[in-house]
Amino acid sequence: MAHSKQALKRARQSDKSRIRNKAKLSRMKSAVKTLMSLISAGDKAKAAAMLATVCKIIDKAAATNVIHRNNAARHKGQVTRAVGKMK
C-alpha cells in the first residue's frame, strides 16, 4: 500500500484511469463484434451504416492511448475489408 500523499493520489488516479480505459476497450470490442455479427448475417446495408460508427469508436480508443495506433489501423482495415467483401 502506498504511504506518501503523492503515492496515494497516484493510486487513485490509476484506478480511475483503469476503469475508464477498460470501458473504452469494452465498447470498442462490443462494437466490432456487433458489426461482425451483421456481416455474418449478410445485412450489408446495416453493416455499411455501422462501419463509420465502429471506425470512430476505434479512433477514439487510439487517440486516448487505450490501444496503439497501429492496432487501431489493423482493426479498421479488418472491418472495412470484411464489409467490402460482402455481396
Backbone as a ProteinNet text record, in pm:
[ID]
protein_1_A
[PRIMARY]
MAHSKQALKRARQSDKSRIRNKAKLSRMKSAVKTLMSLISAGDKAKAAAMLATVCKIIDKAAATNVIHRNNAARHKGQVTRAVGKMK
[TERTIARY]
83.5	0	87.9	43.1	119	120.4	230.3	243.2	238.8	303.5	307.6	178.8	151.8	32.6	37.8	156.3	176.2	143.4	189.5	165.6	18.5	-47.1	-189.6	-271.3	-236.4	-308	-285.1	-162.4	-130.9	-209.3	-225.9	-302.8	-448.8	-504.9	-643.4	-657.9	-562.7	-567.6	-557.4	-471.9	-454.6	-582.1	-651.1	-776.8	-881.6	-895.7	-993	-958.7	-831.4	-786.2	-809.1	-782.6	-800.2	-947.1	-1036.3	-1179.5	-1223.3	-1175.6	-1210.3	-1159	-1033.8	-974.2	-1044.6	-1081.3	-1149.5	-1284	-1354.5	-1484.6	-1469.3	-1366.9	-1345	-1308.9	-1225	-1185.7	-1304.6	-1385.4	-1503.5	-1602	-1620.3	-1711	-1662.2	-1529.6	-1473	-1494	-1463.9	-1477.7	-1623.2	-1715.6	-1857.4	-1904.2	-1857.4	-1896.5	-1844.9	-1721.4	-1663.8	-1739.4	-1774	-1847.5	-1986	-2051.9	-2183.7	-2174.3	-2073	-2054.1	-2026.3	-1943.5	-1912.9	-2036.3	-2123.4	-2245.8	-2338.5	-2341	-2419.7	-2362.3	-2230.1	-2164.8	-2197.5	-2187.7	-2216.2	-2364.1	-2450.9	-2593.8	-2623.3	-2531.1	-2547.8	-2624.8	-2635.4	-2709	-2613.4	-2591.9	-2492.3	-2528.7	-2655.1	-2695.8	-2666.3	-2705.2	-2680.9	-2532.1	-2459.9	-2316.1	-2241.9	-2279.2	-2214.6	-2245.4	-2367.5	-2404.3	-2329.2	-2307.8	-2241.5	-2089.2	-2035.1	-1890	-1830	-1893.5	-1841	-1840.3	-1944	-1952.1	-1841.7	-1819.9	-1716.2	-1578	-1552.6	-1422.6	-1401.7	-1507.7	-1497	-1464	-1527.6	-1501.1	-1356.7	-1309.8	-1171.1	-1073.2	-1102	-1015	-1008.9	-1122.8	-1123.8	-1040.7	-1045.3	-965.3	-816.2	-780.8	-640.3	-595.6	-684.3	-649.2	-621	-686.1	-665.2	-567.3	-493.7	-389.2	-441.7	-567.5	-619.5	-562.6	-554	-487.6	-385.3	-289.1	-186.7	-245.7	-191.4	-246.5	-234.6	-131.6	-119.5	-225.2	-257	-362.2	-496.4	-518	-641.6	-648.7	-538.3	-536.2	-564.7	-511.3	-534.8	-682.1	-742.7	-884.4	-972	-943.2	-1022.1	-1009	-888.3	-867.5	-943.9	-943.6	-1012.9	-1162.8	-1221.8	-1367.1	-1406	-1323.9	-1352.9	-1346.6	-1243.7	-1231.7	-1349.1	-1389	-1499.6	-1630.1	-1654.2	-1775.3	-1763.4	-1644.3	-1623.2	-1641.7	-1612.7	-1625	-1768.1	-1857.8	-1996.8	-2058.2	-2151.1	-2214.9	-2343.8
-117.8	0	124.1	226.1	349.9	421.5	491.1	559	710.1	764.9	910.1	962.5	1091.1	1153.2	1144.3	1162.5	1159.2	1020.4	918.4	781	743.5	791.7	764.7	828.5	952.7	1021.7	949	907.6	836.9	705.8	637.9	513.1	539.7	649.9	686.4	717.9	792.6	828.3	704.6	611.5	489.1	406	400.3	325.4	385.3	518.2	585.5	564.1	575.8	559.6	417.8	319.7	179.7	151	203.4	182.2	249.3	371.6	445.2	372.1	326.9	257.3	125.1	54.2	-74	-54.1	54.1	83	114.7	191.5	226.5	102.8	17.5	-103.5	-197.9	-209.1	-294.5	-243.3	-110.8	-51.5	-79.5	-68.5	-94.2	-240.3	-332.5	-474.5	-510.5	-453.1	-480.8	-430.2	-312	-254.5	-339.9	-386.8	-470.8	-603.1	-662.2	-788.7	-770.8	-658.5	-631.8	-618.6	-546.5	-530.7	-665.5	-746.3	-877.5	-967.9	-955	-1035.2	-988.9	-857.9	-807.4	-859.4	-865.4	-915	-1062.8	-1140.8	-1283.4	-1308.5	-1218	-1230.7	-1190.6	-1118.4	-1080.1	-950.9	-869	-743.3	-631.2	-616.3	-521.4	-376.5	-341.5	-202.9	-158.3	-240.3	-206.1	-208.5	-304.7	-315.5	-194	-149.9	-32.2	92.6	101.4	217.2	216.7	98.8	89.6	100.6	82.5	85.3	218.1	328.8	460.1	476.4	427.3	436.6	354.9	235	148	210.1	265.5	329.1	447.8	522	636.5	590.8	484.1	430.4	380.9	314.5	265.6	382.2	487	605.1	672.4	678.7	740.2	659.5	527.4	442.8	464.7	482.9	505.5	645.9	743.2	881.2	897.4	818.2	826.4	720.4	658.7	560.5	437.7	401.9	276.7	161.8	182.9	88	165.2	94.8	157.3	196	297.9	345.7	241.5	158.6	52.6	-55.5	-82	-176.9	-123.3	6.3	68.2	58.7	84.1	77.5	-64.9	-162.9	-301.2	-338.1	-298.5	-327.4	-259.2	-133.8	-61.1	-126.3	-170.1	-236.3	-368.5	-442.2	-571.2	-554.6	-460.3	-443.9	-383.3	-293.7	-233.1	-338	-423.6	-532	-627.1	-659.2	-753.2	-697.8	-568.1	-506.7	-499.8	-471.7	-462.4	-594.2	-704.9	-836.9	-887.2	-818.3	-864	-848.5	-936.1	-931.7	-854.7
0	0	0	-70.2	-79	56.3	85.8	214.9	200.5	100.4	86.7	23.1	42.7	-16	-168.4	-221.3	-366.8	-422.7	-353.3	-399.2	-384.8	-279.8	-262.1	-374.1	-407.3	-515.5	-647.3	-671.3	-795.3	-804.6	-692.2	-690.3	-723.7	-668.4	-700.3	-848.8	-902.5	-1044.7	-1133	-1093.2	-1171.5	-1173.5	-1059.8	-1053.1	-1145.5	-1140.9	-1227	-1373.9	-1406.2	-1543.6	-1592.7	-1506.6	-1544.2	-1575.4	-1493.9	-1516.8	-1647.2	-1669.4	-1790.9	-1915.3	-1910.1	-2024.2	-2051.6	-1944.9	-1960.6	-2028.8	-1992.3	-2053.4	-2201.6	-2236.7	-2377.9	-2459.6	-2403.4	-2474.3	-2490.9	-2386.3	-2392.7	-2496.9	-2501.4	-2600.4	-2742.7	-2761.7	-2893.9	-2934.9	-2844.1	-2876.1	-2904.4	-2826.2	-2847.3	-2982.6	-3020.6	-3149.1	-3264.7	-3252.7	-3358.6	-3367.8	-3252.3	-3252.7	-3314	-3282	-3339.3	-3490.2	-3536.3	-3681	-3746.5	-3685	-3742.4	-3746.1	-3646.6	-3649.6	-3760.6	-3789	-3902	-4033.6	-4041.4	-4163.4	-4184.1	-4075.5	-4089.6	-4119.9	-4075.3	-4106.1	-4250.3	-4312.9	-4452.7	-4472.4	-4369.7	-4378.6	-4419	-4549.6	-4598.5	-4569.3	-4577.6	-4556.7	-4413	-4317.2	-4175.9	-4144.1	-4202.5	-4177.3	-4231.1	-4350.5	-4408.8	-4327.1	-4276.1	-4194.4	-4061.3	-4005.8	-3876.1	-3886.5	-4004.8	-4023.4	-3977.8	-4014	-3975.5	-3824	-3758.7	-3612.6	-3547.1	-3597.7	-3540.8	-3559.6	-3677.5	-3702.5	-3609.7	-3582.1	-3492.1	-3350	-3305	-3171.4	-3161.5	-3266.2	-3268.3	-3265.3	-3342.9	-3344.1	-3207.4	-3138.4	-3005.9	-2907	-2917.7	-2829.4	-2855.7	-2982.3	-3016.3	-2974.5	-2986.4	-2952.9	-2804.1	-2721.7	-2576.9	-2527.3	-2617.2	-2585.3	-2512.6	-2537.4	-2483.5	-2565.5	-2696.8	-2785.6	-2868.1	-2923.2	-3006.9	-3141.7	-3203.1	-3330.7	-3441.5	-3436.8	-3537.5	-3515.5	-3389.2	-3355.5	-3407.2	-3390	-3439.2	-3591	-3658	-3803.7	-3851.6	-3780.6	-3817.5	-3802.3	-3690.6	-3668.5	-3773.4	-3802.2	-3901.8	-4039.1	-4072.4	-4200	-4209.7	-4100.7	-4100	-4118	-4043	-4054.9	-4189.6	-4241.1	-4371.4	-4482.3	-4475.6	-4574.2	-4564.5	-4442.1	-4423.3	-4480.9	-4460.8	-4516.7	-4668.2	-4717.6	-4862.6	-4935.1	-4866.4	-4929.2	-4936	-4863.2	-4864	-5002.4	-5033.6	-5165	-5157.8
[MASK]
+++++++++++++++++++++++++++++++++++++++++++++++++++++++++++++++++++++++++++++++++++++++

